[in-house]
Amino acid sequence: MHFKARYRGRGVAIRVGKIAGIPISLDYSLFVIFVLIAWSVGDILMPAEYPGLAVWAYQAIGFLSAALLIASVLAHELAHSVVAKNNGLKIRRITLYLLGGVSEIEGEPSNPALELKMAAAGPLASVALTAVFALFWQVSVDVGAPPLVQAPLEYTAFVNGVVAVFNLLPAFPMDGGRILRSLVWRRRGDLLSSTKTAAVVGRGFAYVMMVAGALLIIFVDIVTGVWLFMIGWFVSSGGQLELYQTALSESLRGTRAGDMMTTKIDSVTPEMTLEEVSQRVLILKHNGFPVVSMGKFVGCITMDDLRRVKRERWPEVKVEEAMTGREKLLTVGDSDSASRVVELMNRNRVGRIFVVGGDGSTLVGLITRSDVIKVTEAREVRAGLTPSQKISFTVEKGMDFVIEQTVDPGLTWWVEAPQGVTLLTEVEEKTGAGHEVRRFTFQAVEAGRYSLRLLEGPKRAGGPIVRSVAYTIEVG
Ligand SMILES: [Zn+2]
């Protein structure tokens, strides 16, 4: 398999070294699967295949078989990564974990032919390993080597064949699914629609895997069943997320930070008091202001910064004492790509990025998440990719109101804070029905009509927005 970096289940991994210049990491969950394989091979499979051996011999066969399988999975991933690397893509690392291996490849293959080569390399490596180990096994049988040698060779030849066939299932984002996408892509010439097709087919296979996994759990073998079920679940969510990611990068293609930014900026000076800033917050209904001193961009002050200072000290404390300094803020240049802006926002979970010009000390613009959404939403909604929902309701002035959304596995919601509406609390809770919900409590102190938006995306930083819900709130 080779899933994208940003969608991999991220546990704690230890780096063990580099092969062909590619860092290799072992996730702790790998040790779980190692023990499970060693145990199922040594205690269940082999006593049936080769009866009458000593217990230590079965354990040694189990251990050797597990080690050879994991080395084979590594070779499979190296095949993907080396092809990608030779074609100019950056490999962050290869991680081996519970469900197999992951090559973390940065960026997308630029054309269908490269995608095909990259995707096919892994299963081809597994086929080659099957042939090599089958040959060794044949030799070991011919020379009458002990079961301790024969058995692990036989097992490794067999499982590499299984790995090759399994990975060739057209279950995007698994290898076979990527091969399917590359073939459709070559015919249609359109990456986004090909990804959509591959994701739909992939989801079908994912459901089959989950049902088959459940049946295995009930009737045959819990370990294999759970593993298959997890892969099915991972394929269905991974394919969907990768589809959104492709949609997002396609809709941002060619767009620069300068095209998205707002240039009309209300700023404050370092000498102003917090009291004066709080007045401006009320009048202009902004949550924060950039701080500019004699034309130079020096920091940013937000309502959060104000709240850290006791209310009665606001008339005497100056902005420069309470602000967040320029060096701690996220900035981009106006010619930076829009994808970079989105990546920075998502990775750091922030809603605003400052655009600086020239030597980096002049503020030329501001990009909020709404600016990004404006650019991407139209295209995504038109492509039917971001289900977008609109809800309207009325609340009384000064009353708290609550908005909640069910949390999908691995995802979370965050709020695009509108001006004039204060977010009081946000909590995640389990409902009686066992669903996770994220509950936001707001307050609007002034009458008017407000728009706010909830966005859903992966909990782990770096992923795309998968769903957005727009609310129109009438406060009166
Ligand atoms: Zn693979």
Boltz pocket constraint, residues with backbone or C-beta under 6 A from the ligand:
constraints:
  - pocket:
      binder: B
      contacts: [[A, 1], [A, 2], [A, 76], [A, 77], [A, 80], [A, 119], [A, 122], [A, 123], [A, 167], [A, 175]]
      max_distance: 6.0
